């Protein structure tokens, strides 16, 4: 069975989270107590993943988070 090249596994997520950029991103997200994070958490808990996605979209647009995501995407630590 061939794996979809666009798929993203838990192992992939753990590898990214272990990079310096991944650790910094996780710390930023953990420390963010904004309305967006609270709304997203509540939406996930209730199973409303579309609402969670909408709640996080503005947070994910921050320049600092975008920089870390680009670093992770490009494999830079």
Backbone as CSV, one residue per row, in Angstrom:
resi,resn,N_x,N_y,N_z,CA_x,CA_y,CA_z,C_x,C_y,C_z
1,UNK,0.847,-1.184,0.000,0.000,0.000,0.000,0.893,1.249,0.000
2,UNK,0.609,2.178,-0.899,1.407,3.400,-1.017,0.791,4.502,-0.171
3,UNK,1.670,5.224,0.506,1.196,6.334,1.335,1.080,7.581,0.473
4,UNK,0.035,8.330,0.673,-0.172,9.581,-0.042,0.977,10.529,0.301
5,UNK,1.698,11.069,-0.698,2.829,11.961,-0.400,2.413,13.249,0.299
6,UNK,1.125,13.591,0.251,0.636,14.796,0.914,0.097,14.516,2.305
7,UNK,0.116,13.251,2.727,-0.422,12.923,4.045,0.555,13.364,5.134
8,UNK,0.032,13.533,6.316,0.821,14.024,7.447,0.505,13.122,8.628
9,UNK,1.496,12.388,9.098,1.276,11.423,10.164,1.604,12.013,11.529
10,UNK,1.251,11.279,12.554,1.596,11.686,13.914,3.116,11.718,14.071
11,UNK,3.818,10.784,13.439,5.285,10.789,13.492,5.847,12.067,12.884
12,UNK,5.246,12.508,11.776,5.672,13.766,11.153,5.473,14.928,12.115
13,UNK,4.320,14.950,12.770,4.022,16.026,13.722,5.006,16.016,14.880
14,UNK,5.319,14.847,15.386,6.272,14.754,16.498,7.666,15.193,16.081
15,UNK,8.062,14.834,14.866,9.380,15.276,14.371,9.428,16.803,14.269
16,UNK,8.378,17.403,13.733,8.337,18.861,13.623,8.319,19.523,14.994
17,UNK,7.564,18.951,15.911,7.470,19.520,17.257,8.797,19.446,17.993
18,UNK,9.666,18.527,17.593,10.955,18.364,18.267,12.014,19.338,17.759
19,UNK,11.744,20.021,16.654,12.716,20.987,16.134,12.679,22.255,16.984
20,UNK,13.750,23.044,16.954,13.724,24.303,17.701,12.546,25.203,17.299
21,UNK,12.255,25.299,16.002,11.131,26.130,15.554,9.814,25.544,16.053
22,UNK,9.701,24.224,16.034,8.492,23.568,16.520,8.284,23.795,18.007
23,UNK,9.360,23.700,18.762,9.266,23.932,20.207,8.861,25.377,20.499
24,UNK,9.444,26.306,19.745,9.106,27.716,19.936,7.646,27.978,19.578
25,UNK,7.182,27.360,18.494,5.784,27.510,18.087,4.850,26.956,19.159
26,UNK,5.145,25.768,19.672,4.310,25.187,20.718,4.278,26.072,21.953
27,UNK,5.420,26.630,22.327,5.454,27.528,23.487,4.607,28.770,23.254
28,UNK,4.671,29.321,22.048,3.840,30.494,21.729,2.364,30.149,21.825
29,UNK,1.998,29.013,21.276,0.587,28.619,21.304,0.122,28.305,22.719
30,UNK,0.974,27.694,23.516,0.615,27.382,24.904,0.453,28.649,25.739
31,UNK,1.287,29.646,25.464,1.251,30.871,26.268,0.151,31.824,25.830
32,UNK,-0.433,31.568,24.674,-1.465,32.461,24.152,-2.789,32.155,24.833
33,UNK,-3.264,33.113,25.590,-4.540,32.944,26.292,-5.623,33.819,25.669
34,UNK,-5.446,34.132,24.398,-6.376,35.023,23.711,-7.757,34.386,23.535
35,UNK,-8.678,35.212,23.157,-10.036,34.764,22.852,-10.001,33.714,21.746
36,UNK,-9.124,33.891,20.752,-9.038,32.943,19.643,-8.667,31.549,20.136
37,UNK,-7.687,31.457,21.021,-7.266,30.153,21.536,-8.366,29.524,22.382
38,UNK,-9.010,30.328,23.201,-10.095,29.815,24.049,-11.250,29.304,23.191
39,UNK,-11.611,30.073,22.177,-12.693,29.666,21.276,-12.327,28.390,20.530
40,UNK,-11.095,28.318,20.063,-10.654,27.133,19.327,-10.675,25.896,20.218
41,UNK,-10.205,26.032,21.434,-10.191,24.898,22.364,-11.608,24.400,22.621
42,UNK,-12.518,25.340,22.879,-13.907,24.961,23.140,-14.540,24.308,21.915
43,UNK,-14.215,24.810,20.736,-14.761,24.236,19.505,-14.257,22.806,19.300
44,UNK,-12.975,22.583,19.546,-12.422,21.232,19.408,-13.072,20.295,20.408
45,UNK,-13.216,20.764,21.642,-13.833,19.928,22.674,-15.254,19.524,22.303
46,UNK,-15.954,20.383,21.575,-17.328,20.067,21.186,-17.390,19.380,19.819
47,UNK,-16.220,19.178,19.185,-16.187,18.490,17.897,-16.414,19.382,16.697
48,UNK,-16.432,20.708,16.897,-16.660,21.646,15.797,-15.313,22.115,15.236
49,UNK,-14.739,21.284,14.371,-13.400,21.565,13.861,-13.370,22.744,12.887
50,UNK,-14.459,22.987,12.192,-14.509,24.157,11.308,-14.436,25.448,12.121
51,UNK,-15.150,25.502,13.233,-15.102,26.687,14.083,-13.705,26.838,14.692
52,UNK,-13.086,25.730,15.068,-11.733,25.788,15.621,-10.770,26.358,14.583
53,UNK,-10.915,25.914,13.356,-10.068,26.408,12.267,-10.253,27.913,12.074
54,UNK,-11.498,28.362,12.091,-11.774,29.799,11.947,-11.196,30.592,13.118
55,UNK,-11.310,30.043,14.314,-10.811,30.740,15.501,-9.294,30.892,15.468
56,UNK,-8.629,29.899,14.913,-7.164,29.934,14.880,-6.599,30.693,13.685
57,UNK,-7.417,30.945,12.687,-6.889,31.538,11.459,-6.215,32.885,11.686
58,UNK,-6.799,33.749,12.496,-6.166,35.058,12.723,-4.890,34.919,13.550
59,UNK,-4.913,34.016,14.508,-3.709,33.782,15.314,-2.572,33.283,14.433
60,UNK,-2.885,32.389,13.517,-1.855,31.807,12.654,-1.314,32.794,11.634
61,UNK,-1.945,33.943,11.505,-1.468,34.966,10.578,-0.417,35.878,11.206
62,UNK,-0.155,35.727,12.497,0.821,36.609,13.140,2.190,36.408,12.498
63,UNK,2.947,37.479,12.308,4.260,37.379,11.668,5.191,36.399,12.382
64,UNK,5.166,36.386,13.682,6.046,35.500,14.443,5.703,34.030,14.184
65,UNK,4.435,33.712,14.191,4.015,32.333,13.946,4.258,31.955,12.485
66,UNK,4.009,32.862,11.564,4.268,32.590,10.151,5.749,32.290,9.909
67,UNK,6.621,33.035,10.564,8.064,32.810,10.427,8.424,31.399,10.895
68,UNK,7.895,30.989,12.045,8.185,29.656,12.570,7.621,28.565,11.657
69,UNK,6.430,28.769,11.142,5.848,27.792,10.224,6.676,27.648,8.951
70,UNK,7.179,28.764,8.435,8.043,28.706,7.246,9.333,27.959,7.556
71,UNK,9.912,28.217,8.717,11.137,27.513,9.111,10.885,26.012,9.181
72,UNK,9.768,25.638,9.766,9.440,24.221,9.876,9.191,23.604,8.503
73,UNK,8.504,24.326,7.648,8.195,23.830,6.313,9.454,23.629,5.493
74,UNK,10.411,24.532,5.658,11.643,24.468,4.876,12.710,23.601,5.524
75,UNK,12.400,23.061,6.677,13.351,22.179,7.344,14.463,22.902,8.069
76,UNK,14.311,24.210,8.241,15.309,24.974,8.996,14.993,24.925,10.468
77,UNK,16.011,24.792,11.222,15.815,24.781,12.674,16.311,26.070,13.210
